[in-house]
């Protein structure tokens, strides 16, 4: 039954029984055993734990269990002066690993605050990282140096920069190449991240700039070009860029039905990229969630505020409807895990982190596990974050009892 588990009496082993597991090479009904936040057994070896008093058994018959979703571009603090995300904004949408990006407003919301928010989300149960950099010049950092941030701060998984974007100052070709080379060194030295995450705007100069520098980047697999579906032109540019070895990221928030006129519907953009012969392993999807502000409407009011965090699974469902659920899920699990160098994420395998999402036949979230902890059960939060519940005052200056 849904509800909050008493951690004081929780058993150290969790057996997930009867689910269809989305494995790296197939979908198969197998038992899965969790211990100490990791997957420790699959199949018969896992099922044997049912006879141990130390085991808590979760029945997942009829559900599809996939790796927890990885969203490599969202806005923890809001892209501008809009509310911060909470833990359940992620977990209720099956997201167990997330990267917070600098937004357009990094004056009132700075890199220090972004890092603090990531640490808070991680403490609440998911795994959170950040990019430093962003639109502004000088680029926003914690230590005063992009290189030092990426080298010294474990949560800093890379640098975000914008090209072809009218709202951002220009970055020279040499600056982009230098960032890519510094991040390669950081990634090799630390064994983590080292990603150059590039916002591709609508101006055609962005494509020309990236094509001009691609041959100078020593490891193009560490460069991710996001917002590939911003327009038909950016999608065409993305196809050219893929031939240089750069990774492509389709943004699920960018869609005509979500208010972005001129964007290519995300699932359709992925289909176009695949039909063009681009290696599926080069493609990922992320939300850009919480990055847009509500728009003014008639009468001096505002339209409802939407984070669009649900758009990731919506587009997975659209792609799965074309006949390949495994491929659709790889775009939001294994592929971003590889891009971010998170070797224990994005897969169901012995030794991997027990980040899991259990989905019904409509690909709606039923359960979410993050590092073995059940955070959503039966479609309801079983472990809300510290700021998911608010006390409502009873009258001016009075707290509820």
C-alpha positions as CSV (number, residue, x, y, z in Angstrom):
1,X,0.0,0.0,0.0
2,X,1.2,3.5,-0.7
3,X,2.6,5.3,2.3
4,X,5.7,6.4,4.1
5,X,8.1,3.6,5.1
6,X,9.4,3.7,8.6
7,X,13.1,3.9,8.1
8,X,13.8,2.7,11.6
9,X,12.3,-0.7,10.8
10,X,13.2,-0.9,7.1
11,X,14.9,-4.1,6.1
12,X,18.3,-3.9,4.4
13,X,17.3,-5.9,1.3
14,X,14.6,-4.8,-1.1
15,X,13.3,-7.4,-3.6
16,X,11.3,-6.0,-6.6
17,X,9.3,-9.0,-8.0
18,X,7.6,-9.7,-11.2
19,X,8.4,-6.6,-13.2
20,X,9.4,-6.3,-16.9
21,X,12.9,-5.0,-16.5
22,X,14.3,-2.7,-19.3
23,X,17.8,-4.2,-19.5
24,X,20.7,-2.8,-21.7
25,X,20.0,-5.4,-24.4
26,X,16.4,-6.6,-23.9
27,X,13.2,-6.4,-21.8
28,X,12.7,-9.4,-19.6
29,X,10.6,-10.3,-16.6
30,X,13.1,-10.8,-13.7
31,X,13.3,-10.3,-10.0
32,X,15.7,-7.5,-8.9
33,X,17.5,-7.2,-5.5
34,X,18.6,-3.9,-3.9
35,X,21.1,-3.5,-1.1
36,X,23.0,-0.4,0.1
37,X,21.6,1.7,-2.7
38,X,22.8,-0.6,-5.5
39,X,21.4,-3.4,-7.6
40,X,23.1,-6.6,-6.2
41,X,21.3,-9.4,-8.1
42,X,19.0,-10.1,-10.9
43,X,16.8,-13.2,-11.8
44,X,17.0,-16.4,-9.7
45,X,19.8,-15.1,-7.5
46,X,17.6,-12.1,-6.6
47,X,14.5,-14.2,-6.0
48,X,16.3,-16.4,-3.5
49,X,16.4,-13.4,-1.1
50,X,12.6,-13.7,-0.7
51,X,13.2,-16.4,1.9
52,X,15.3,-14.1,4.1
53,X,13.8,-12.2,7.0
54,X,16.0,-9.3,6.1
55,X,14.1,-8.7,2.8
56,X,11.3,-6.3,2.1
57,X,9.3,-7.5,-0.9
58,X,7.8,-5.1,-3.4
59,X,5.3,-6.6,-5.9
60,X,5.8,-5.0,-9.4
61,X,3.8,-7.5,-11.4
62,X,2.4,-5.9,-14.6
63,X,4.8,-2.9,-14.4
64,X,7.7,-2.0,-16.6
65,X,10.8,-1.1,-14.5
66,X,13.4,1.1,-16.3
67,X,16.5,2.9,-15.1
68,X,15.6,6.2,-13.4
69,X,15.5,9.0,-15.9
70,X,18.5,11.3,-16.3
71,X,17.6,14.9,-17.1
72,X,20.8,16.7,-18.1
73,X,19.4,20.1,-18.5
74,X,16.9,21.7,-16.1
75,X,16.7,24.8,-14.0
76,X,16.7,24.1,-10.3
77,X,16.4,27.8,-9.4
78,X,14.2,28.8,-12.3
79,X,15.5,30.2,-15.6
80,X,14.4,33.7,-14.5
81,X,12.5,35.0,-11.4
82,X,10.3,32.0,-11.1
83,X,9.9,29.4,-8.2
84,X,12.6,26.8,-7.5
85,X,12.0,23.1,-8.2
86,X,11.2,20.8,-5.4
87,X,12.2,17.1,-5.0
88,X,8.8,15.8,-6.1
89,X,8.9,17.8,-9.3
90,X,11.6,15.3,-10.2
91,X,10.6,12.1,-8.5
92,X,6.9,12.2,-9.6
93,X,8.2,12.3,-13.2
94,X,10.6,9.4,-12.7
95,X,13.7,11.6,-12.7
96,X,16.4,10.4,-10.3
97,X,19.5,12.2,-11.7
98,X,19.4,15.8,-12.8
99,X,21.8,18.6,-13.9
100,X,20.9,22.2,-13.0
101,X,21.9,24.7,-15.6
102,X,22.5,28.5,-15.1
103,X,19.5,30.4,-16.3
104,X,19.1,33.7,-18.1
105,X,19.1,35.5,-14.7
106,X,22.3,34.7,-12.9
107,X,22.4,38.0,-11.2
108,X,19.8,37.4,-8.5
109,X,20.4,33.6,-8.7
110,X,24.0,32.8,-8.8
111,X,26.4,29.8,-9.1
112,X,26.7,29.5,-5.3
113,X,22.9,29.2,-5.0
114,X,22.7,26.7,-7.8
115,X,25.4,24.5,-6.2
116,X,23.6,24.8,-2.8
117,X,20.3,23.7,-4.4
118,X,21.9,20.7,-6.0
119,X,23.4,19.6,-2.7
120,X,20.0,20.0,-1.1
121,X,18.3,17.8,-3.7
122,X,21.0,15.2,-3.3
123,X,20.5,15.2,0.4
124,X,16.7,14.7,-0.1
125,X,17.3,11.6,-2.2
126,X,18.1,12.1,-5.9
127,X,21.5,12.7,-7.5
128,X,22.0,16.3,-8.6
129,X,24.8,18.1,-10.5
130,X,25.3,21.5,-12.0
131,X,26.9,23.3,-14.9
132,X,28.7,26.6,-14.3
133,X,29.1,29.3,-16.9
134,X,25.9,30.4,-18.6
135,X,25.0,33.4,-20.7
136,X,26.7,36.2,-18.8
137,X,30.3,37.5,-19.1
138,X,32.3,37.0,-17.1
139,X,30.9,33.5,-16.8
140,X,29.4,32.6,-13.4
141,X,31.6,30.4,-11.2
142,X,32.0,29.4,-7.6
143,X,35.8,29.6,-7.2
144,X,36.4,32.3,-9.9
145,X,37.6,29.8,-12.5
146,X,35.6,27.4,-14.7
147,X,38.6,25.0,-14.6
148,X,38.9,25.2,-10.8
149,X,35.1,24.7,-10.4
150,X,35.1,21.6,-12.6
151,X,38.2,20.2,-11.0
152,X,37.6,20.9,-7.3
153,X,33.8,20.6,-6.9
154,X,32.3,17.1,-7.4
155,X,28.9,18.4,-8.3
156,X,30.2,20.6,-11.1
157,X,29.8,18.2,-14.1
158,X,30.6,20.7,-16.8
159,X,30.2,24.1,-18.3
160,X,27.2,25.6,-20.1
161,X,27.8,28.2,-22.8
162,X,25.6,29.7,-25.5
163,X,26.2,30.3,-29.2
164,X,23.9,31.8,-31.8
165,X,21.8,33.3,-29.0
166,X,20.6,36.9,-29.2
167,X,20.4,37.1,-25.4
168,X,24.0,36.1,-24.8
169,X,27.3,37.8,-25.4
170,X,29.4,36.1,-28.1
171,X,32.1,33.6,-27.3
172,X,35.1,33.4,-29.6
173,X,36.2,30.2,-31.4
174,X,39.4,30.1,-29.3
175,X,37.4,30.4,-26.1
176,X,35.2,27.5,-27.0
177,X,38.1,25.3,-28.0
178,X,40.0,26.2,-24.8
179,X,37.0,25.3,-22.7
180,X,36.7,21.9,-24.4
181,X,40.4,21.2,-23.9
182,X,40.4,22.2,-20.2
183,X,37.3,20.1,-19.6
184,X,38.9,17.1,-21.3
185,X,41.8,17.4,-18.9
186,X,39.5,17.8,-15.9
187,X,37.4,14.7,-17.0
188,X,40.5,12.6,-17.3
189,X,42.1,13.8,-14.1
190,X,38.9,13.3,-12.0
191,X,37.1,10.6,-13.8
192,X,33.9,12.5,-13.9
193,X,32.0,14.9,-16.1
194,X,34.1,17.3,-18.1
195,X,31.2,18.2,-20.3
196,X,30.9,21.3,-22.5
197,X,27.1,21.8,-22.8
198,X,26.3,24.2,-25.6
199,X,23.0,26.0,-25.9
200,X,22.4,26.4,-29.7
201,X,20.3,29.5,-30.3
202,X,18.4,30.6,-33.4
203,X,21.0,32.7,-35.0
204,X,22.8,30.9,-37.9
205,X,26.2,32.1,-36.7
206,X,26.0,29.4,-34.0
207,X,26.1,26.6,-36.4
208,X,28.9,28.1,-38.5
209,X,30.9,28.6,-35.3
210,X,30.5,25.1,-34.1
211,X,31.4,23.6,-37.5
212,X,34.4,25.8,-37.7
213,X,35.9,24.6,-34.4
214,X,34.8,20.9,-34.4
215,X,38.1,19.7,-35.9
216,X,40.0,21.5,-33.1
217,X,38.1,19.7,-30.2
218,X,40.1,16.7,-29.1
219,X,37.2,14.7,-27.8
220,X,33.9,15.7,-29.4
221,X,32.0,13.1,-27.4
222,X,32.4,15.4,-24.4
223,X,30.5,18.2,-26.2
224,X,26.7,18.2,-26.1
225,X,24.7,20.6,-28.3
226,X,21.3,21.2,-26.8
227,X,18.1,22.6,-28.1
228,X,18.5,20.7,-31.4
229,X,14.8,21.1,-32.1
230,X,14.6,24.8,-31.4
231,X,13.6,25.3,-35.0
232,X,13.7,23.5,-38.4
233,X,17.0,25.4,-39.0
234,X,18.6,24.3,-35.7
235,X,17.5,20.7,-36.4
236,X,19.2,20.9,-39.8
237,X,22.3,22.3,-38.2
238,X,22.3,19.5,-35.6
239,X,22.4,16.9,-38.3
240,X,25.5,18.5,-39.8
241,X,27.1,18.8,-36.3
242,X,26.5,15.1,-35.6
243,X,28.8,14.2,-38.4
244,X,31.7,15.8,-36.5
245,X,31.1,13.5,-33.5
246,X,29.3,16.1,-31.2
247,X,26.4,14.8,-29.2
248,X,22.9,16.2,-29.8
249,X,20.3,16.9,-27.1
250,X,16.6,17.4,-28.0
251,X,14.6,19.6,-25.6
252,X,11.2,18.3,-24.7
253,X,9.9,21.6,-23.4
254,X,10.5,23.1,-26.9
255,X,7.3,22.1,-28.7
256,X,4.4,24.1,-30.4
257,X,1.9,22.5,-28.0
258,X,4.0,23.9,-25.1
259,X,4.0,27.4,-26.4
260,X,7.2,27.5,-28.4
261,X,6.2,28.5,-31.9
262,X,8.5,27.3,-34.6
263,X,10.0,24.5,-32.5
264,X,10.0,20.9,-33.9
265,X,8.0,18.5,-31.8
266,X,10.6,16.6,-29.8
267,X,9.7,13.0,-30.8
268,X,9.4,14.1,-34.4
269,X,12.9,15.7,-34.2
270,X,14.4,12.4,-32.8
271,X,12.7,10.5,-35.7
272,X,14.2,13.0,-38.2
273,X,17.7,12.5,-36.7
274,X,17.4,8.7,-36.7
275,X,16.1,8.7,-40.3
276,X,19.1,10.8,-41.3
277,X,21.3,7.9,-40.1
278,X,22.7,9.6,-37.0
279,X,24.0,7.1,-34.4
280,X,21.2,6.7,-31.7
281,X,24.0,6.8,-29.0
282,X,24.7,10.4,-30.0
283,X,21.1,11.6,-29.1
284,X,19.6,12.4,-25.8
285,X,16.5,14.3,-24.5
286,X,16.3,16.7,-21.6
287,X,13.5,19.0,-20.4
288,X,15.0,22.5,-20.0
289,X,12.3,22.2,-17.2
290,X,11.5,25.3,-15.1
291,X,13.2,27.5,-17.7
292,X,10.2,29.4,-19.0
293,X,8.1,32.1,-17.3
294,X,4.3,32.5,-17.5
295,X,3.1,34.8,-20.2
296,X,0.7,37.7,-19.7
297,X,-2.8,37.2,-21.1
298,X,-5.8,39.5,-21.6
299,X,-7.1,41.4,-18.6
300,X,-3.7,41.9,-16.9
301,X,-3.5,38.4,-15.6
302,X,-1.0,35.6,-16.2
303,X,-1.3,32.1,-17.7
304,X,-0.8,29.1,-15.4
305,X,2.9,28.5,-14.5
306,X,4.2,25.2,-15.9
307,X,7.6,23.6,-15.2
308,X,7.2,21.1,-18.1
309,X,8.9,18.4,-16.0
310,X,6.4,15.9,-17.3
311,X,7.4,16.5,-20.9
312,X,10.3,14.0,-20.7
313,X,8.1,11.0,-20.2
314,X,5.4,12.4,-22.6
315,X,8.0,12.4,-25.4
316,X,9.3,8.9,-24.4
317,X,5.7,7.7,-24.7
318,X,5.4,9.3,-28.1
319,X,8.6,7.6,-29.3
320,X,7.6,4.3,-27.8
321,X,4.3,4.6,-29.8
322,X,6.4,4.3,-32.9
323,X,7.4,0.8,-31.7
324,X,10.7,0.9,-29.8
325,X,10.4,1.5,-26.1
326,X,14.0,0.4,-25.4
327,X,15.3,3.1,-27.8
328,X,13.0,5.8,-26.4
329,X,14.2,5.1,-22.8
330,X,17.9,5.0,-23.8
331,X,17.6,8.6,-24.9
332,X,16.8,9.6,-21.2
333,X,18.9,6.9,-19.4
334,X,21.9,5.3,-20.9
335,X,22.8,8.0,-23.4
336,X,22.9,11.0,-21.0
337,X,24.7,8.7,-18.5
338,X,27.4,8.1,-21.1
339,X,27.6,11.7,-22.0
340,X,28.0,12.8,-18.4
341,X,30.4,9.9,-17.6
342,X,28.1,8.5,-14.9
343,X,29.0,4.8,-15.3
344,X,26.7,3.5,-12.5
345,X,23.7,5.4,-13.8
346,X,21.3,4.8,-16.7
347,X,21.2,1.0,-16.7
348,X,19.7,-1.9,-14.8
349,X,22.7,-4.1,-14.1
350,X,24.5,-5.7,-11.1
351,X,26.6,-3.0,-9.5
352,X,24.6,-0.1,-10.9
353,X,22.9,2.4,-8.6
354,X,19.4,1.4,-7.7
355,X,17.8,4.3,-9.6
356,X,14.6,2.9,-11.0
357,X,11.2,4.0,-12.3
358,X,8.2,1.6,-12.4
359,X,5.8,2.5,-15.2
360,X,2.3,1.3,-16.0
361,X,1.1,0.4,-19.5
362,X,0.5,4.1,-20.3
363,X,4.1,4.9,-19.1
364,X,2.8,6.8,-16.1
365,X,5.0,6.7,-13.0
366,X,3.9,4.2,-10.4
367,X,7.0,4.0,-8.2
368,X,10.3,5.8,-8.2
369,X,13.5,4.5,-6.5
370,X,16.6,6.7,-6.1
371,X,19.7,4.9,-4.8
372,X,17.4,2.2,-3.5
373,X,15.1,4.4,-1.6
374,X,11.4,4.4,-2.5
375,X,10.5,8.1,-3.1
376,X,7.3,7.6,-5.0
377,X,4.9,4.7,-4.3
378,X,1.6,4.0,-6.0
379,X,1.9,7.3,-7.9
380,X,2.2,9.4,-4.7
381,X,5.2,10.8,-2.9
382,X,6.4,8.4,-0.1
383,X,9.3,10.5,0.9
384,X,8.7,14.2,0.0
385,X,11.6,16.7,0.1
386,X,12.0,19.1,3.0
387,X,10.3,21.9,1.1
388,X,7.5,19.9,-0.6
389,X,5.1,20.6,2.3
390,X,4.3,24.1,3.4
391,X,2.6,25.2,6.6
392,X,-0.3,27.5,5.8
393,X,-0.8,30.4,8.3
394,X,-4.2,30.7,10.0
395,X,-4.7,34.4,9.9
396,X,-2.0,37.0,9.8
397,X,1.2,36.0,11.6
398,X,-0.3,32.7,12.9
399,X,1.0,29.3,12.1
400,X,-1.3,26.2,11.8
401,X,-1.3,23.9,14.7
